[in-house]
């Protein structure tokens, strides 16, 4: 397994720094675990895309990133009002 799969976990440094700077960011250990797992899943999915056509590869990776952003927004603020929303 390539170490590159774990690079997206560096994005978790943003809320860690935010927690140290301000009291407005309130993440628990469970939040970090869920987001870390989600980032690993998306990173693994992007590595899994194996299309020979560049158009298809860009489409599939863009679709994964779009779905990631939608789920992330729902977990953070409850855009769609689902039962697992963060609000």
Residue frames relative to the residue before (quaternion, step in Angstrom):
aa qw qx qy qz dx dy dz
X 1.0000 0.0000 0.0000 0.0000 0.00 0.00 0.00
X 0.4379 -0.7143 0.4956 0.2287 3.52 -0.96 0.94
X 0.5186 -0.6392 0.4749 0.3115 3.56 -1.12 0.69
X 0.5284 0.6572 -0.3998 0.3593 3.58 1.20 -0.44
X 0.5634 0.6097 -0.3891 0.3994 3.58 1.14 -0.54
X 0.7098 0.4677 -0.2598 0.4582 3.59 1.07 -0.69
X 0.4514 0.7090 -0.4424 0.3128 3.63 1.22 -0.15
X 0.6285 0.5356 -0.3729 0.4232 3.68 0.90 -0.63
X 0.5642 0.6055 -0.3906 0.4030 3.60 1.16 -0.42
X 0.5305 0.6197 -0.4117 0.4064 3.58 1.22 -0.31
X 0.5518 0.6071 -0.3917 0.4165 3.59 1.21 -0.40
X 0.5918 0.5784 -0.3665 0.4254 3.59 1.18 -0.44
X 0.5192 0.6233 -0.4235 0.4032 3.59 1.24 -0.13
X 0.5627 0.6099 -0.3878 0.4013 3.61 1.14 -0.53
X 0.7216 0.3903 -0.2874 0.4943 3.68 0.71 -0.85
X 0.5797 0.5674 -0.3908 0.4351 3.63 1.08 -0.53
X 0.6693 0.4721 -0.2925 0.4935 3.57 0.92 -0.90
X 0.6442 0.5348 -0.3174 0.4452 3.58 1.01 -0.82
X 0.6306 0.5250 -0.3313 0.4657 3.58 1.04 -0.75
X 0.6689 0.5015 -0.2979 0.4608 3.58 1.02 -0.78
X 0.7025 0.4782 -0.2673 0.4543 3.60 1.07 -0.72
X 0.8314 0.0957 0.0075 0.5474 3.59 0.84 -0.98
X 0.4796 -0.6583 0.5025 0.2899 3.54 -1.29 0.39
X 0.5321 0.6656 -0.3913 0.3475 3.59 1.25 -0.13
X 0.6613 0.4281 -0.2998 0.5382 3.58 1.20 -0.38
X 0.0047 -0.8189 0.5693 -0.0720 3.53 -0.56 1.21
X 0.1307 0.7957 -0.5733 0.1451 3.58 0.24 1.27
X 0.2715 -0.7322 0.6001 0.1731 3.54 -1.07 0.80
X 0.7000 -0.4261 0.3457 0.4571 3.55 -1.32 0.04
X 0.6252 0.5452 -0.3377 0.4448 3.59 1.03 -0.75
X 0.6192 0.5386 -0.3408 0.4586 3.60 1.03 -0.73
X 0.6667 0.4903 -0.2995 0.4748 3.57 0.95 -0.87
X 0.6488 0.5158 -0.3218 0.4576 3.60 0.99 -0.77
X 0.6621 0.4973 -0.3061 0.4698 3.58 0.92 -0.89
X 0.6982 0.4572 -0.2853 0.4713 3.59 0.82 -0.93
X 0.6241 0.5363 -0.3375 0.4571 3.60 1.05 -0.71
X 0.6596 0.4927 -0.3020 0.4805 3.57 0.96 -0.85
X 0.6524 0.5187 -0.3063 0.4599 3.54 1.00 -0.84
X 0.6554 0.5012 -0.3076 0.4740 3.59 0.99 -0.81
X 0.6342 0.5166 -0.3279 0.4726 3.59 1.03 -0.77
X 0.6460 0.5274 -0.3148 0.4533 3.57 0.98 -0.85
X 0.6726 0.4774 -0.2951 0.4824 3.58 0.91 -0.87
X 0.6443 0.5197 -0.3195 0.4612 3.59 0.98 -0.81
X 0.6503 0.4967 -0.3063 0.4864 3.56 1.00 -0.82
X 0.6420 0.5286 -0.3185 0.4549 3.59 1.01 -0.78
X 0.6496 0.5002 -0.3171 0.4767 3.57 1.00 -0.81
X 0.6540 0.4929 -0.3143 0.4802 3.60 1.00 -0.74
X 0.6455 0.5551 -0.3064 0.4258 3.57 1.13 -0.64
X 0.5437 0.6174 -0.4031 0.4009 3.59 1.18 -0.53
X 0.0450 0.8162 -0.5661 0.1064 3.53 -0.58 1.22
X 0.2566 0.7665 -0.5419 0.2301 3.53 0.66 1.10
X 0.4545 -0.6972 0.4857 0.2671 3.55 -0.98 0.81
X 0.6787 0.4522 -0.2879 0.5021 3.58 1.12 -0.60
X 0.4805 -0.6951 0.4621 0.2691 3.55 -0.79 1.04
X 0.6035 0.5632 -0.3554 0.4385 3.61 1.06 -0.72
X 0.6775 0.4837 -0.2915 0.4712 3.58 0.91 -0.92
X 0.6389 0.5286 -0.3310 0.4504 3.58 0.96 -0.85
X 0.6639 0.4933 -0.3040 0.4728 3.59 0.90 -0.91
X 0.6372 0.5329 -0.3278 0.4501 3.59 0.99 -0.81
X 0.7047 0.4683 -0.2763 0.4557 3.61 0.79 -1.00
X 0.6575 0.4832 -0.3170 0.4834 3.59 0.96 -0.77
X 0.6406 0.5182 -0.3185 0.4687 3.60 1.01 -0.77
X 0.6369 0.5224 -0.3176 0.4696 3.56 1.04 -0.79
X 0.6506 0.5083 -0.3157 0.4676 3.59 0.96 -0.83
X 0.6666 0.4906 -0.3037 0.4719 3.58 0.95 -0.84
X 0.6291 0.5316 -0.3297 0.4615 3.59 1.03 -0.75
X 0.6631 0.4845 -0.2994 0.4858 3.60 0.92 -0.89
X 0.6114 0.5490 -0.3396 0.4576 3.59 1.04 -0.78
X 0.6794 0.4866 -0.2936 0.4641 3.59 0.87 -0.95
X 0.6389 0.5235 -0.3317 0.4558 3.61 0.99 -0.76
X 0.6808 0.4699 -0.2911 0.4806 3.58 0.88 -0.91
X 0.6307 0.5359 -0.3280 0.4555 3.57 1.00 -0.81
X 0.6631 0.4933 -0.3030 0.4745 3.61 0.93 -0.87
X 0.6450 0.5152 -0.3229 0.4629 3.58 1.01 -0.76
X 0.6714 0.4816 -0.3028 0.4750 3.59 0.92 -0.83
X 0.6898 0.5029 -0.2864 0.4349 3.59 0.99 -0.79
X 0.8575 0.0564 0.0217 0.5109 3.59 0.67 -1.03
X 0.4795 -0.7002 0.4320 0.3052 3.62 1.19 -0.01
X 0.0209 0.8445 -0.5330 0.0484 3.59 0.81 0.99
X 0.7878 0.3130 -0.1502 0.5088 3.58 0.90 -0.92
X 0.4501 -0.7274 0.4266 0.2937 3.60 1.25 -0.10
X 0.3084 0.7602 -0.5182 0.2418 3.58 1.06 0.64
X 0.6721 -0.5241 0.3325 0.4038 3.62 -1.20 0.34
X 0.7257 0.4141 -0.2710 0.4780 3.64 1.06 -0.47
X 0.3386 0.7552 -0.4932 0.2678 3.58 1.24 0.36
X 0.5368 -0.6633 0.4370 0.2843 3.53 -1.19 0.62
X 0.6532 0.5262 -0.3323 0.4313 3.60 1.17 -0.20
